[in-house]
């Protein structure tokens, strides 16, 4: 198949969606597809050989202007080329198939607001967001993406997102396919897991016998770090003699404000605020379980990565990745992050070594099942379905050249 993939910035160091797009391009090429990537920025070393990159201008004085202009420029370029299927993800609309990796804007706004107590603070947050020019931008983009006249097939990464597509944009069920995200588990392997574990723990002052939980996220508040710290404090208050849990906090967010929070809660002995980790693999292998009490996560890739590394997971029903888990088998899914009692209970259950070891085996099997092989096979079936019903278009004069080793190709 000849495919167009459209994403503004492809750099896996910037987040999960960026990682996913790079991995997807690699897997599609391995499956025999000819893939053109329409992007304005990319990390060349992260892209596969054989991928043809077409530079799309994203000009503008503000980020909002650059987002909109990139989407419009992408539409102009893509509509003049002939493909079996065109695929988009976030903030673009000229596609046969849309995979909204970031979920639905209105759903994100609603669940983000739950970080604030019900009442004036929550209302003020919602009002401020709606007055922000970006709110209008995202609403305008989604109006184009989900315009029924386009007839776009939507791939929801979870039933959680499917519900928001139907609720906020009235997308008919027959236009939605639910296909969870996928990971490249091979990227998480290390030559000697025991050695990596020992070295990392020694570097951070952890004993081999310490029970270590791992939190990874770029937006610490959205991912529920304040609630996790509160649950750790609750555990100590309820049972001061309970087995200690040491927490590693990794991610590219603003970590300094949380040092004061950790100190004020009396958790300095147990919480290590690492921040951005150059090699996240070492963090996975050094930890015993993973915890991500998200307020909003369409389908978290780090949850799948943790599972594939054999780590039982604690997350929330606000994270679509939790839909693949079975309660008590690979970990625990609590209803909401602010339910600190349930979160503390789930943390307590991780202190049972025998139970956690059994969960670890199930977690590894489940995580590795979220493979790109299975994922791409399901996506290709959707692409072929779309291609079969497309109206043939006259081939235009514009034919994006296929440039090996992802060199830039500017039409």
C-alpha positions in Angstrom: 0.0 0.0 0.0 1.0 3.6 -0.6 0.4 5.6 2.6 0.7 9.2 3.7 1.4 9.8 7.4 0.9 13.3 8.7 2.4 14.6 12.0 4.0 17.9 12.8 7.0 17.0 14.9 8.4 13.4 15.0 10.9 13.3 17.9 10.5 10.4 20.3 12.2 12.4 23.1 9.2 14.7 23.2 6.5 12.3 24.2 4.5 9.1 23.6 2.7 10.3 20.5 6.0 11.2 18.9 7.4 7.8 19.8 4.4 6.0 18.4 4.5 7.8 15.0 8.2 6.9 14.5 7.6 3.3 15.5 4.5 3.0 13.3 6.4 4.3 10.2 9.1 1.7 10.9 6.6 -1.1 11.1 4.6 -0.1 8.1 7.7 0.0 6.0 8.7 -3.4 7.3 5.3 -4.7 6.3 6.0 -3.6 2.7 4.2 -0.3 2.6 5.5 2.8 0.8 5.3 5.6 3.4 5.5 9.3 2.9 5.8 11.3 6.2 4.5 14.9 6.0 6.1 16.8 8.9 7.7 20.1 9.7 10.3 18.8 12.2 11.8 15.4 12.8 14.7 13.6 14.5 16.4 11.9 11.6 18.1 9.2 13.7 14.7 8.1 15.1 13.2 7.5 11.6 13.6 4.3 9.6 15.5 4.0 6.4 13.3 4.0 3.3 10.9 6.5 4.8 10.3 9.5 2.5 10.0 12.7 4.5 8.2 15.6 2.9 8.8 18.9 4.7 5.6 20.9 5.4 6.0 24.6 6.3 4.6 25.5 9.7 5.1 29.3 9.8 3.6 31.7 12.2 4.5 34.0 15.1 2.7 31.9 17.7 2.4 28.2 18.4 -1.3 28.3 17.6 -0.6 29.9 14.2 2.1 27.3 13.4 -0.3 24.4 14.3 -3.1 25.8 12.1 -0.8 26.7 9.2 0.8 23.3 9.3 -2.6 21.6 9.1 -3.6 23.8 6.1 -0.3 23.3 4.3 -0.6 19.5 4.9 -4.0 19.5 3.3 -2.8 21.3 0.3 0.1 19.0 -0.3 -1.7 15.7 0.5 -4.7 16.4 -1.7 -2.5 16.7 -4.8 -1.0 13.3 -4.4 -2.5 9.8 -4.8 -2.4 7.4 -1.9 -4.3 4.2 -1.0 -4.8 5.8 2.4 -3.9 8.9 4.3 -3.4 8.8 8.1 -3.4 11.7 10.6 -3.1 11.9 14.4 -3.2 15.2 16.2 -4.2 18.7 14.9 -4.6 17.8 11.2 -7.7 16.9 9.3 -7.1 16.0 5.6 -7.2 12.2 6.1 -9.0 9.0 5.3 -8.1 7.6 8.8 -7.6 9.6 11.9 -6.0 8.2 15.1 -6.6 10.9 17.8 -3.6 9.9 20.0 -4.4 12.8 22.4 -8.0 11.9 22.7 -10.8 14.5 22.4 -10.2 18.1 23.5 -13.5 18.5 25.4 -12.9 15.2 27.2 -9.4 16.3 28.2 -10.8 19.6 29.5 -13.5 17.8 31.5 -11.1 15.3 33.1 -8.3 17.9 33.7 -10.8 20.0 35.6 -11.2 17.2 38.1 -7.8 18.0 39.5 -9.5 20.9 41.3 -12.1 20.7 44.0 -15.7 20.9 42.9 -16.8 24.5 43.2 -15.3 27.9 42.2 -11.8 26.6 41.6 -13.0 24.0 39.1 -15.3 26.4 37.4 -12.6 29.0 37.2 -10.2 26.5 35.6 -12.8 25.6 33.0 -13.6 29.3 32.3 -9.9 30.1 31.9 -9.4 27.3 29.5 -12.4 28.3 27.4 -11.2 31.9 27.2 -7.7 30.7 26.1 -7.3 31.2 22.3 -6.0 27.6 22.0 -9.4 26.3 23.1 -11.0 27.9 20.0 -8.1 26.6 17.9 -8.6 23.0 19.0 -12.4 23.2 18.7 -12.0 24.5 15.1 -9.6 21.7 14.2 -11.8 19.0 15.7 -14.8 20.5 13.8 -12.9 19.7 10.6 -11.6 16.4 11.8 -15.1 15.0 12.7 -17.1 16.8 10.0 -19.5 14.0 8.9 -19.1 15.2 5.3 -15.5 14.0 5.3 -16.5 10.4 6.2 -13.2 9.9 8.0 -12.7 6.5 9.7 -11.6 7.1 13.3 -9.3 4.7 15.1 -10.0 5.2 18.9 -7.1 4.0 21.0 -9.5 2.9 23.8 -13.2 2.6 24.6 -12.6 5.5 26.8 -11.8 7.7 23.8 -14.6 6.0 21.7 -17.1 7.3 24.3 -15.8 10.8 24.0 -16.0 10.7 20.2 -19.6 9.7 20.4 -20.5 12.1 23.2 -18.8 15.3 22.1 -18.7 14.9 18.3 -21.5 12.5 17.6 -19.3 10.2 15.5 -21.4 7.2 14.5 -20.3 3.9 15.9 -19.9 2.4 12.4 -17.1 5.0 11.7 -15.1 4.1 14.8 -12.6 1.2 15.2 -11.1 0.6 18.6 -7.5 -0.4 18.4 -5.3 0.1 21.5 -1.8 1.6 21.2 1.2 -0.5 20.8 4.9 -0.5 21.9 8.2 -1.9 20.7 9.1 -4.1 23.6 12.5 -4.8 22.1 13.5 -1.2 22.7 13.2 -1.8 26.4 15.6 -4.7 26.6 19.0 -4.4 28.3 22.0 -6.7 28.0 21.9 -7.7 31.7 18.8 -6.8 33.6 20.1 -7.7 37.0 23.3 -5.7 36.5 21.3 -2.6 35.3 19.0 -3.0 38.3 21.9 -3.2 40.8 23.8 -0.3 39.3 20.8 2.0 39.1 19.8 1.2 42.7 23.3 1.8 44.0 23.5 5.1 42.2 20.3 6.3 43.8 21.0 4.9 47.3 18.5 2.0 47.1 19.0 -1.4 48.5 18.2 -4.6 46.6 15.6 -5.4 49.3 13.8 -2.0 49.0 10.4 -2.1 47.4 10.5 0.5 44.5 7.6 2.0 42.6 8.1 4.0 39.4 6.1 7.0 38.1 6.8 8.4 34.6 5.1 11.4 33.1 5.8 14.8 31.5 2.8 16.6 33.0 3.1 15.7 36.7 -0.2 17.1 37.8 -2.2 15.6 35.0 -0.6 12.3 35.6 -1.7 12.4 39.3 1.7 12.8 41.1 0.2 15.1 43.8 -2.4 12.4 44.5 0.2 9.6 44.6 2.3 11.5 47.1 -0.9 12.1 49.2 -1.6 8.3 49.1 1.9 7.5 50.2 1.5 9.9 53.1 -1.9 8.2 53.9 -0.2 4.8 54.1 2.3 6.1 56.6 -0.5 7.7 58.7 -2.6 4.6 58.7 0.2 2.1 59.5 3.5 3.7 60.4 5.1 0.2 60.6 4.0 -0.9 57.2 6.6 -1.9 54.7 8.1 1.3 53.1 7.6 2.0 49.5 10.3 4.0 47.7 9.1 6.0 44.7 11.1 7.1 41.6 9.6 10.1 39.8 10.8 10.5 36.2 9.7 12.9 33.4 10.4 16.1 31.7 7.9 18.3 33.7 8.7 21.0 36.2 9.9 18.9 39.1 11.3 21.5 41.5 7.9 22.6 43.0 7.4 19.0 44.1 10.5 19.0 46.2 8.7 21.2 48.7 5.6 19.0 48.5 7.7 15.9 49.3 9.4 17.7 52.2 6.1 19.0 53.6 4.6 15.5 53.5 7.6 14.0 55.3 8.4 11.8 52.3 12.0 12.8 51.6 13.4 9.4 52.7 11.1 7.6 50.3 10.7 9.8 47.2 13.5 10.4 44.6 12.6 13.1 42.2 14.9 12.2 39.2 13.3 14.3 36.5 14.2 13.6 32.9 15.9 10.3 32.5 18.2 9.8 29.5 17.8 6.0 29.7 14.3 5.1 30.9 15.1 1.4 30.5 17.3 1.5 33.6 14.4 3.0 35.6 12.0 0.2 34.5 14.5 -2.5 35.4 15.4 -1.0 38.7 11.7 -0.8 39.9 9.3 -3.4 41.2 6.0 -1.9 40.1 4.6 1.0 38.1 2.1 3.6 39.2 0.3 6.3 37.1 -2.9 7.6 38.7 -3.8 9.7 35.6 -6.6 12.2 35.4 -6.7 11.9 31.6 -4.8 9.5 29.4 -6.3 8.1 26.2 -4.1 5.0 26.2 -0.7 5.4 28.0 2.3 3.9 26.2 4.4 3.9 29.4 1.8 1.6 31.0 2.3 -0.9 28.2 6.1 -0.5 28.5 6.0 -1.1 32.2 3.9 -4.2 31.8 6.3 -5.5 29.1 9.1 -5.1 31.6 7.3 -7.3 34.0 6.0 -4.6 36.3 2.5 -4.8 37.8 0.7 -1.5 37.2 -1.5 0.8 39.3 -3.5 3.2 37.2 -7.0 4.7 36.9 -10.1 4.3 34.9 -9.3 7.6 33.3 -6.5 5.9 31.5 -7.5 3.9 28.4 -4.5 1.6 28.9 -6.2 0.1 32.0 -8.9 -1.4 29.8 -6.5 -4.3 28.8 -5.8 -5.2 32.4 -7.6 -7.6 34.6 -8.0 -6.4 38.2 -5.6 -8.2 40.5 -4.0 -10.1 37.7 -1.6 -7.6 36.2 -2.2 -4.8 38.7 -5.0 -2.5 39.8 -7.3 0.1 38.2 -8.8 2.5 40.7 -11.7 4.7 39.7 -10.2 8.2 40.1 -6.8 9.7 41.2 -8.4 11.7 44.0 -9.6 8.5 45.8 -6.5 8.4 47.9 -7.8 5.6 50.1 -8.1 3.2 47.1 -4.8 4.3 45.8 -3.1 3.6 49.2 -4.8 0.2 49.3 -3.4 -0.7 45.8 0.0 0.4 47.0 -0.3 -1.8 50.1 -1.1 -4.8 47.9 2.2 -4.3 46.0 4.0 -5.0 49.3 3.1 -8.7 49.1 6.2 -10.2 47.4 4.5 -13.5 46.4 1.4 -11.8 44.9 3.5 -9.2 43.1 5.8 -11.9 41.6 2.7 -13.7 40.2 1.4 -10.4 38.8 4.7 -9.7 37.3 4.6 -12.8 35.1 1.1 -11.9 33.9 2.1 -8.3 33.4 5.0 -9.2 31.1 2.9 -11.4 29.0 0.2 -8.8 28.6 2.7 -6.0 27.8 4.4 -8.0 25.1 1.0 -8.8 23.6 0.6 -5.1 22.9 3.1 -5.5 20.1 3.3 -3.5 16.9 3.0 -6.7 14.9 -0.6 -7.2 16.2 -1.3 -3.5 16.1 -0.1 -2.9 12.5 -2.0 -5.9 11.3 -5.2 -4.5 12.6 -4.4 -1.0 11.3 -3.6 -2.4 7.8 -7.0 -4.1 7.8 -8.6 -0.7 8.4 -6.4 1.0 5.7 -7.3 -1.7 3.2 -11.0 -1.3 4.0 -10.8 2.4 3.5 -8.8 2.0 0.2 -11.4 -0.4 -1.2 -14.2 2.1 -0.8 -12.3 5.2 -1.9 -13.4 7.0 -5.1 -10.5 6.7 -7.6 -8.9 10.0 -8.3 -7.0 11.2 -11.3 -3.3 11.0 -10.7 -1.9 14.5 -10.4 1.4 15.8 -11.6 2.7 15.9 -8.1 4.5 12.7 -7.1 6.5 13.0 -3.9 9.9 11.4 -4.6 10.9 8.5 -2.5 14.2 9.5 -0.7 16.1 6.8 1.1 17.4 7.4 4.6 14.6 9.9 5.3 16.3 12.8 3.6 14.2 16.0 3.3 12.0 16.2 0.2 10.5 19.7 -0.3 7.8 19.8 -3.0 
